[in-house]
Amino acid sequence: MMSLNDYLPVITPDLVLDQPVLGSWQVQAVSERLATSLGRPVDQLRGRKVAAVFPDAVPSLADLATEVVEQGQDLSGIRIQLVPRQADVLADLQVVGLTDDHQGRQVVVILRPLGDVPEAESFHRLVGVSAVMREVFRKVRLYAASDATVIITGETGAGKELVAHALHLESHRRNKPFAALNCTAISEQLLESELFGHERGAFTGAVRDHRGYFERADGGSLFLDELGDMPMSTQSKLLRVLEDGQVVRVGSEVPRKVDVRVIGATNVALEKAVANKEFRADLYHRLAVLRIHLPPLRERAEDIPLLAERFLAQFSHQYGKPARRLTFEAVRLLQSYLWPGNVRELRNVIERVVVESETEAIGARAFAEWIRERRQFAADLPVARPAPSSASPLPVALPWSGWVDTPPHASVVPGARGQKKELSEEVIRRAYAAADGNLSAAARRLGIHRATLYRHLQRLGLKRGELYLD
Ligand SMILES: Nc1ncnc2c1ncn2[C@@H]1O[C@H](COP(=O)(O)OP(=O)(O)OP(=O)(O)O)[C@@H](O)[C@H]1O
């Protein structure tokens, strides 16, 4: 049997603030957690004016609540000091709607510690807090100790080159060169001369001796991108270099010793290429000693807020603009999009909105346009699920899910009050998979209570054991 607690919201907001018509903001509800940290019983705080409870808050909580209501836009990640001499915290404020008498306004506040930056936030230049990215970081550390070749798989723009670079920086080769060569879109002859070098006169146009990437990366690491596109004959030569540790420049017969760790990347399944006889099986076995798979961005929505923050800061700085921030809804929209171009696409869209932005807060609308354009551009691209500002709130992982889960009111976005979510089977399956089969965690990801998730399962005729995606 379920206990009463099972029916309570997944997490209570720290504060619910009320503003009666023409009145000042008051504390309608406060979490135990906040009351304890203030050293005051909940009863002493409830019903009191915000300005009296937090007289020294900087910026003023009442001002922030007014701003949220007047702008009609949520605020997220506002750095605030609630009590003098206490550490700053980050506040997310959301408009809930009208007070019970339908006259005043209500806002919820969720607080999270500033130091709540998960350990694995940044690894060299890689940002990621999701379990899958932590696993990538773990493998990079593990594999960095060896000299064996590594294959990094993942869709375009997922960050394969950054991972390769991180591998290099973690290894004993870090003070030696890191060279990167894309094996696509250059002719076989050029590719071979880039890889192995050539001697003067080796072919028309070879007017001087040329050191290839293997020689240039000597002592360091060589990253070969789009390995699957390498012509078969070049593959044979690459295999020989890997086996002998020697390169022979095109047009020469003199072998030169090289000490290079090769890191390959592919966005096509090499196994398939081997089966189709487009990739040499012996090279495949030689290369794929160690493998790191980078999942697409849509499978790690928890990383999106951090990545977005990183790119916002970077481009605001680059374009000499004051710091920009995303509204809560914008972040949710970004988390709902399927990102066919992965992190690269996210980076590009953030650059564009920073350039176009005239206000400090960037809202969901700025991104909606991008997503619409992409759909027009390629009809078969994955499309965004409906934006949170539209009728149905987004059933996707919420930002900052590492610490604060969705508040019970998160589904109550302006204009959507009282509307019920009808989660699709796919969304539920995704959440279940992302939560590693833990139903409570899946419910939290979806921003609903576990009991509600059970209801959805019943509605869809799904059993727990059938939830994993094929
Ligand atoms: N986890 C991450 N943290 C920060 N930036 C990232 C991350 N992943 C990717 N990027 C950025 O996204 C862009 C694309 O990354 P990268 O070039 O490494 O992808 P890729 O998988 O090698 O792409 P391709 O297959 O098209 O060569 C780069 O600007 C990179 O800095």
The ligand as an SDF file (V2000), in Angstrom:
LIG
                    3D

 31 33  0  0  0  0  0  0  0  0999 V2000
   30.9760   17.9990  -24.0490 N   0  0  0  0  0  0  0  0  0  0  0  0
   31.2980   19.1520  -24.6590 C   0  0  0  0  0  0  0  0  0  0  0  0
   31.5870   20.2350  -23.9240 N   0  0  0  0  0  0  0  0  0  0  0  0
   31.8920   21.4060  -24.5240 C   0  0  0  0  0  0  0  0  0  0  0  0
   31.9330   21.5950  -25.8380 N   0  0  0  0  0  0  0  0  0  0  0  0
   31.6710   20.5530  -26.6140 C   0  0  0  0  0  0  0  0  0  0  0  0
   31.3380   19.2690  -26.0640 C   0  0  0  0  0  0  0  0  0  0  0  0
   31.1170   18.4220  -27.0620 N   0  0  0  0  0  0  0  0  0  0  0  0
   31.3000   19.1180  -28.1950 C   0  0  0  0  0  0  0  0  0  0  0  0
   31.6310   20.3980  -27.9420 N   0  0  0  0  0  0  0  0  0  0  0  0
   31.8600   21.4470  -28.9510 C   0  0  0  0  0  0  0  0  0  0  0  0
   31.0040   21.1260  -30.0490 O   0  0  0  0  0  0  0  0  0  0  0  0
   31.6870   21.3050  -31.2750 C   0  0  0  0  0  0  0  0  0  0  0  0
   31.7620   19.9760  -32.0160 C   0  0  0  0  0  0  0  0  0  0  0  0
   32.6240   19.1010  -31.3070 O   0  0  0  0  0  0  0  0  0  0  0  0
   33.6620   18.1150  -32.0580 P   0  0  0  0  0  0  0  0  0  0  0  0
   34.2750   18.7890  -33.2240 O   0  0  0  0  0  0  0  0  0  0  0  0
   34.5670   17.5330  -31.0220 O   0  0  0  0  0  0  0  0  0  0  0  0
   32.6090   17.0170  -32.5640 O   0  0  0  0  0  0  0  0  0  0  0  0
   32.8830   15.7290  -33.4750 P   0  0  0  0  0  0  0  0  0  0  0  0
   32.0670   14.6380  -32.8760 O   0  0  0  0  0  0  0  0  0  0  0  0
   34.3670   15.5060  -33.6050 O   0  0  0  0  0  0  0  0  0  0  0  0
   32.2350   16.1830  -34.8340 O   0  0  0  0  0  0  0  0  0  0  0  0
   32.5130   15.5890  -36.3220 P   0  0  0  0  0  0  0  0  0  0  0  0
   32.1370   14.1400  -36.2960 O   0  0  0  0  0  0  0  0  0  0  0  0
   31.5770   16.3970  -37.1570 O   0  0  0  0  0  0  0  0  0  0  0  0
   33.9530   15.8180  -36.6110 O   0  0  0  0  0  0  0  0  0  0  0  0
   33.0340   21.8770  -30.9330 C   0  0  0  0  0  0  0  0  0  0  0  0
   32.9310   23.2840  -30.9930 O   0  0  0  0  0  0  0  0  0  0  0  0
   33.2600   21.4430  -29.5110 C   0  0  0  0  0  0  0  0  0  0  0  0
   34.0920   22.3520  -28.8510 O   0  0  0  0  0  0  0  0  0  0  0  0
  1  2  1  0
  2  3  1  0
  2  7  2  0
  3  4  2  0
  4  5  1  0
  5  6  2  0
  6  7  1  0
  6 10  1  0
  7  8  1  0
  8  9  2  0
  9 10  1  0
 10 11  1  0
 11 12  1  0
 11 30  1  0
 12 13  1  0
 13 14  1  0
 13 28  1  0
 14 15  1  0
 15 16  1  0
 16 17  2  0
 16 18  1  0
 16 19  1  0
 19 20  1  0
 20 21  2  0
 20 22  1  0
 20 23  1  0
 23 24  1  0
 24 25  2  0
 24 26  1  0
 24 27  1  0
 28 29  1  0
 28 30  1  0
 30 31  1  0
M  END
$$$$
